[in-house]
Amino acid sequence: MTSKSSFLASMKENSKRRLYVWILSIAAFVLIFPIYVSLLINRIVSQTEQLTKDFGAAAAGEIVHGKLIEMMQSTLGISFLLFAMTVVLAAGCAVQGFSWLYSRKKIDFYYGMPVKRSKRFLVIWLNGILIYIIPYLIGIVLSMLIAAGNHGMSGSVFKTAMQGLGLHLLLYLCIYHLAIFTVMLTGHVVITGMGFAVLCLYEFVVSQVNYGYCNLFFRYFSGYGIEGNPVFSPISMYIKIADASDGMIADGQLNMIVRMAVFAVVLGVLAYFCYLKRPAEGAGKSMVFGFTKPIIKILMIVPFALLVGLLVSDTVNFYPENSMDGIGYIILALVLTVVLGSAAVQAIYDFDIKGMLRGKSHIVISGVLVALIFLIYRYDLLHYDDYIPEADKVESVAFIPDDYEMVGGYISGYVDTEEGGMYIYDYARKYMYLTDAADVCQLADISMQEYNKYNWNDSDADDGETDCCWSNALVIYRLKNGREVVRNLWVNVEDEQTAKLLDNITGSAEFKEGYMMGASERLDEVLEQEQYTVRAYYGNMIYQHKMSEAELKELLACYRRDMETFSFLKGKESVPVGAVRIELEKVLSESWYGGYSRSSSIMELGMNIYPFFENSISCLKEMGYYMDAQVDIEDIAQIQVVNYNSEAAERLREQQKASAGADTILAEGTEMADTRYNATSVNEVETSVYADYTQSGEIEQIISCTYPVEFLNRRWDNGRAGDDEYDVIIYFKPSSEIAKEYGSSVHYCFVEGEVPEFVQEDTAYKD
């Protein structure tokens, strides 16, 4: 009983010494937070009158109630205001509670009292938690009472508030223990503040340094899947939980919560251990434990110097793929940062500017580590860039070409039945499992060997290469040991051996279902969901025919049968005759801002239709949507073809250069000073030839080999392309429907090598 009374008395006495921290916490949670909630409620309730006029009293009440519930969930759950107040109060409570350790007089006073060190730590630690949790609870109770008085409470709001309480308490403990740990290592409040900032930012700096140097020196590095933010930082973990939720904590975030709990426990134990070992004479010193000084200094200087090197590389536009110019500035920056940074830290340690001259061995050690790490990245000493896993150690692969099979020149989004819209990389990572890893590993080996032959530092190297076209793909190797390896691969799509491997890879059912959503039954699952509004079109990005859902499903069945024969080489040798475009609109929320509106998300999917897709074309013909040509001849008033004749233009420019050179020599020989003989520039030449066609026979021949530009540009496979020498301008009849939709004219292009002979003759440049 005496012990219990003594503990409570100690708690009460400690609370008196921390009165202003109590006042700060009460002001934040019991005063400011409920007022903030009241203002939000008032803003929503004030919309009732306008909503009643627009939608009636019953609908207005329902809308306001829904918005109040939504607002209370986002405010009492995961919110920036609660996050900010939690972090600031946690750091402040930790430093204020143990600030007596900075003063030798206070240490002598406290150590002279008949109280165990462990008990004193427990009293201060527990009071710091109560200072946070009691006002927090009072604040959210008051906020919920205010919400209830305005019909803004529900069971989901209460559940969210309790989840928010648990998460913010966990965040508080993480920051609280981190700050206490910093206090135990330092003996001065300024050094504590600096140390706390370093501990909060250290992992972020290290991760940015690693990412930056990998991106700078490694050809096959990909940042996809790499954590750009710290992995162990409690603030970073909190943000990840917030990003994956909408006020409420998502079910999949349990792992992150466990990591935060482990972080809090580990830092709490370390802080308590350092407290027990902390010497009384540490008060007033920069660092309490002398052996930590060189370790912390080196651990600070090394990543900071490398970070400065990255900043300098960006400033001088250092890009080792093209040139090594500027590397001298980077090395100089690394050296200066190591020397000056070490000197500055030592001066802070000693509270004396003369301290800059001490710790020379630390400068050497830091410099060696910086040089070693820089060389590891520069020369890939750990063989990151040339790593290709052995096929028998790979469980599955995701091979993800960059913008392969774009629909009409546009990148389509992808939809997951659980997660909604997502990028192709995330979609393929989740659904593409190529079990035959040998082809992908062999493709990577061949491609990397050839790509590495290019000396990017030599501007004259390989200028004559015309049989290479390097396209990009992301490769995700899932190893049998559970590790995932991600590489950015460059593939020569014009190489015969590479093309055969790509044919095998893209021809597999696993690739098609994991990359082309239309080839997968997952699209059917999405179309069946009531939360989506479906709109489908068939056409060529100019002519569009709207399809019903029944027609879309019928076409999808035909498309999947055709996709069974699709492969890289077949697609490369063909030009799409049309494309199916699907729009999926999903309502995200209902909001009112000066009026009632529905916030929605639109995701686009697309599927190219090739001339060898017999089933799809037959289906489209039955529906009446298929077009034999890319333009309806009945809509055409006139076609104008422009031939730029670039070869003739280049020939004329060369002749002008030769003529200018001869005139200069003549002028020098005759000592003529007229500047007209000293020509240093070549006049621009105009070689473009225009031809207009209005006869139906000529028009029919032209449109038989023209396509919208979107079908022929930016092809990953470097397949059939448009002829850049020609521009085909189609003028529509003013009375046609297409003219009303797209205006008087549209630009098309010829397929390379298929320009009609009569057009070539009509538009040829004649000297």
Residue, then its C-alpha position, 0 to 999 in steps of 0.5 A: m500500500t505504501s509503495k502504491s501510494s508512493f508511486l501515485a505521489s511521484m506521478k502527481e509530483n511529476s505532473k506538477r513539474r510538467l504543468y505547461v505540457w499538460i496545458l499544451s496538450i489540453a489546448a490542442f486536443v480539448l479546445i482546438f480539435p473540437i472547435y475544428v470539428s465544429l467548423l467542419i460540421n457547420r460548413i456541411v450543415s450550412q449547405t442544407e438550405q441550398l440542397t433542399k431547394d435543389f433536391g427536396a428536404a428528404a434528399a437534402g437530409e440524406i446528403v448532409h447526413g452522408k457527408l457528416i459521416e464521411m467527414m467525421q470518419s476522415t477527421l477522427g480516424i487518420s488525419f493530418l491534424l491528429f498526426a501533426m499534434t501527435v508528433v509534436l507532442a511526443a517529441g516535446c514530452a520526451v525532451q521536457g520529461f528528461s530535460w533534468l539530465y542536461s543539468r548536473k545540479k538537477i542530476d545530483f538532486y534527483y540521484g540524492m533522493p531515495v528513489k530507484r532509477s527504474k521507478r523514476f524512469l517509469v514515472i516520467w515515461l508513464n506521465g508522458i503517455l497520460i499527458y497525450i492519451i487523456p486529452y486525446l480521449i476527452g477531445i474525441v468524445l467532445s467531438m463525437l458529442i458535437a457530431a451526434g448533436n448534428h446527426g453526424m454519428s454512427g457505429s462506423v464513426f465510432k469504430t474509425a475513432m477507436q482505430g485512429l486512437g490506437l494508431h495515433l497512440l502507436l505513432y506517439l510511442c514510436i516518436y516518444h521513444l525515439a526522442i527519449f533515446t536521443v536524449m539518453l545519448t546526448g547531454h545538451v538540448v541543442i544536440t538532442g534536437m539535431g540528433f533527433a532530426v538526424l535519426c528521423l531523416y537518416e534512412f531517407v537520405v540513405s535510401q535516396v543515395n542508393y536510388g540516385y547512384c543506382n539510377l546514375f550508373f546502372r544501365y539496367f536499374s529500375g526504380y519500380g518496386i523500390e521503397g522511395n521512402p524509409v522502411f523503418s521510419p514510424i512517420s513513413m509507416y504511418i503515411k503508408i497506412a494513410d495512403a492505403s485507407d480512407g480515414m479507416i485502417a485497411d485490413g491489409q495494413l496489419n503488417m505495417i502496424v506490427r512493424m510500428a509496434v516492434f519499432a516502439v518496443v525496440l526503441g523503448v528498450l534501448a532508451y531504458f538501457c541507455y538511461l540505466k548506463r548513462p553516467a551522471e557526468g554526461a550532463g552538458k556534454s554533446m555526447v554522453f557515451g564517448f565511444t559513440k562520437p566517431i561512429i555517429k560522425i562517420l555514419m553521418i558524413v558518409p551518406f551526406a557526402l554521397l548525397v552532395g555528390l548526387l546534387v553536384s552531378d545533377t547541377v553539372n548534368f553528369y550523365p555517364e551513359n553519354s559522357m564522363d564530363g563533370i566527374g571531377y566536380i563530383i569527386l571534388a564535392l565528395v572530398l570537400t564534404v568529407v573534410l569540412g563535414s567532419a570538421a564541423v561535426q567535431a566542432i559541435y562535439d567539442f563546443d569549440i571551433k578549434g575542435m575542427l582540427r581534431g579527429k583527422s583519423h575520422i576524416v580518413i576513415s570517412g573518405v575511404l568509405v565514401a570512395l569505396i561506396f562510390l567505386i562500387y556504384r561506378y564500376d558495379l563491383l557487386h555485379y548488380d548490373d550484369y546479374i541474370p538469375e539462373a533459369d532453374k532458380v526462377e519460379s516465375v517471371a513477369f515480362i512487361p514491355d513499355d507501352y506494347e500494344m498501345v491502342g490507337g497511340y494511347i496507353s490504356g489503364y487496367v482494372d483489378t476486381e479488388e483494387g480498381g484502376m492500376y498501372i500496367y506494371d502493377y497489373a502484370r506484377k499481380y497477374m503475369y506468371l511466366t513459368d518458362a523462365a528460360d526464354v526470358c533469361q536467355l533474352a536478357d543475356i543476349s540483349m545485355q551482351e549486345y547492349n553493353k557493346y555500345n560505348w555511349n561515351d563515344s559520340d561517333a561509335d555505332d553511328g552507322e547502325t541501322d539494324c538496331c531498334w532498342s525497346n524497353a521492358l521491365v522484367i520481374y524475376r520471382l526467385k524460388n527463395g522468395r526474393e524478387v529481382v526487378r530489372n530494366l531491360w533493353v531489347n533489340v526488336e530487330d534482332e532475329q534471335t531476339a524476335k524468336l524469343l519474344d515470339n515465344i514469350t508474347g505468344s504464351a497464354e500467361f503473357k496475354e492474360g497478364y498483359m492484355m486484359g481483354a484476353s483475360e476473363r478478369l475483364d468479364e468479372v469487372l464488366e459484371q460489377e454494378q459499380y462500373t458504368v460501361r461504355a464501349y466503342y469500335g473504330n480507328m480513333i476517328y470513326q467510332h461506333k458505340m457498342s452495347e454491352a451485349e455486343l461487347k461481350e460477344l466481340l470479347a469472346c471472338y477476340r480471345r479466340d483470335m488472341e490464341t494465335f497472336s504473337f510478336l512477329k505476327g503483330k510486328e508484320s501487321v497494322p491494326v484495322g481498328a481498335v476496341r475502346i472500353e471506358l469504365e466509370k466508377v463513382l468514388s464519392e458524392s460531393w457538393y461544392g457550390g452545387y451537387s456533383r458526383s466524383s468519378s474515376i474513368m479507366e480506359l481499356g483497349m484492344n487492337i484488331y488485326p487483319f488476321f483476327e478472323n473471328s473478330i472481323s467476322c463478328l464486327k461485320e455482322m454488327g455492321y461496324y467493320m470498315d474495309a478502309q480507314v475512311d468512308i469514301e462517301d465522306i471525302a470531298q478531297i485529298q491533299v498529299v504533301n511529299y516533303n522530298s527530304e532527300a532532294a532537300e538534303r542534296l540541294r543543301e549539300q550543293q549550296k555548301a559546296s558552292a559557298g565553299a568555292d565562292t569563299i576560296l575565290a574571294e580569298g584568291t582575288e583578295m575581294a572583301d565583299t561579304r557576299y563571298n564569305a557565306t557561312s550559312v546555307n539558305e533553307v530550301e523548299t522541296s515540298v510538293y502538293a497534289d490534290y485529288t478529287q477523282s473517286g478512283e484515285i481517292e479509293q487507291i489512296i485510302s486503301c493504304t492510309y491509316p490514322v497516324e495513331f496506328l503507325n507511330r510509337r510502336w514498341d515492336n518497331g513494326r509497320a510504320g508510317d511514311d514520314e515523307y508524306d502527309v495525307i490530308i483528308y477533307f470531308k464533305p461539310s454535310s457528312e457526320i464526321a465533319k460535324e464531329y472532327g471538323s473539315s479535315v484530318h491527317y492520315c499517313f501512308v504505310e511505309g513502302e505502300v505509297p501509290e506510284f501515281v502519287q509518287e510521280d505527282t509529288a516528286y521534286k523536279d530540279 
